[in-house]
Amino acid sequence: MDEEEGRGEEHGRRHPLGRVPVLETDDGLLLESAAICLHVADLYPDAGLIPAPGTYERGLVYQWASFAMTEFEVAMIRSIVARRQDEPAEKQDAHLAKVAAVPAQALGERTYIVGDRFTVADVILGGVCHGARRFSLLPSGRLESYLEMLDARPAKQRAYADIES
């Protein structure tokens, strides 16, 4: 969808704020990228993107999906806004560094954020890391190497090739 379509009346009926993504299903519309990712993972359990309901690992997926969107992305946006408004960004950048240290520490030497396999939590956290890198706000170190590993995944390369073409 281009910007004009996004501002149009038709898309306004899909999303009250005119944003993307929106998932249209036979049952209705779903807003918010993390909710859509979690729902799609539930729809296709054989893909193995989300652990079984009621497990600790499922709770960790919820934790990291929520953390990525409500803590990490929000801190990143605050740093971006400060820069765009030509305000000192030190306070926001310090908070962003503190927030980014949480998943970095949780990853430790592991490959993925939940257990020993790729889950929808990696899709969501990786998406926020990708955004932080776009704005030169991704701390070097563990999150940088985590994102590089995610970038090497063939599915991500295909998805981003489609976006950038």
Secondary structure, DSSP 4 states (H G I P E B T S, - for coil): --HHHHHSHHHHHH-TT--S-EEE-SS-EEESHHHHHHHHHHH-GGG--SPPTTSHHHHHHHHHHHHIIIIIHHHHHHHHHHHHTT---HHHHHHHHHHHHHHHHHHTT-SSSSTTS--HHHHHHHHHHHHHHHTT-SPSSHHHHHHHHHHTSHHHHHHHHHHH-
